[in-house]
């Protein structure tokens, strides 16, 4: 059975897209270190630049 988790990868407002991507990469690495696997990155069309990560791990 798989457990899923949806996570905001870039919380807060950043001045540049580069900073958003850096924060997203750090968050991905943290979850992977905890045993989660990244399945997909989603960028909703909310016009604020949010990035969501869909993670899963086997139970």
C-alpha positions as a printed Julia matrix, in Angstrom:
59×3 Matrix{Float64}:
  0.0    0.0     0.0
  1.28   3.48   -0.85
  1.01   6.54    1.36
  0.84   9.88   -0.45
  1.71  13.39    0.66
  1.12  16.69   -1.16
  3.62  19.39   -0.13
  4.12  23.07   -0.96
  7.72  23.2    -2.15
  8.22  26.96   -2.06
  6.42  28.49    0.88
  6.34  32.26    1.17
  6.89  34.96   -1.4
 10.35  35.16   -2.96
 11.8   37.94   -5.03
 13.12  35.69   -7.77
 12.13  32.44   -9.44
 15.67  31.22   -8.78
 15.1   31.48   -5.0
 11.79  29.61   -5.38
 13.53  26.79   -7.23
 16.34  26.63   -4.65
 13.81  26.3    -1.84
 11.87  23.66   -3.79
 15.04  21.65   -4.32
 15.85  21.81   -0.59
 12.35  20.63    0.33
 12.54  17.75   -2.16
 15.89  16.65   -0.72
 14.49  16.76    2.84
 11.53  14.52    1.97
 13.69  12.1    -0.03
 16.05  11.83    2.95
 13.01  10.84    5.07
 12.22   7.95    2.71
  9.64   9.64    0.47
  9.86   9.37   -3.32
  8.96  12.28   -5.55
  6.27  11.25   -8.02
  5.42  14.59   -9.61
  5.88  18.35   -9.36
  2.75  20.37  -10.04
  2.6   24.08  -10.8
 -1.04  25.1   -10.32
 -2.31  27.95  -12.44
 -2.79  30.22   -9.45
 -0.52  32.96  -10.86
  1.57  33.11   -7.66
  4.22  30.63   -8.73
  3.47  27.94   -6.17
  5.06  24.55   -6.69
  3.53  21.41   -5.22
  5.3   18.1    -4.85
  3.48  14.8    -4.81
  5.45  12.29   -2.76
  4.77   8.66   -1.88
  6.28   5.81    0.1
  5.43   2.18    0.49
  3.9    1.03    3.76
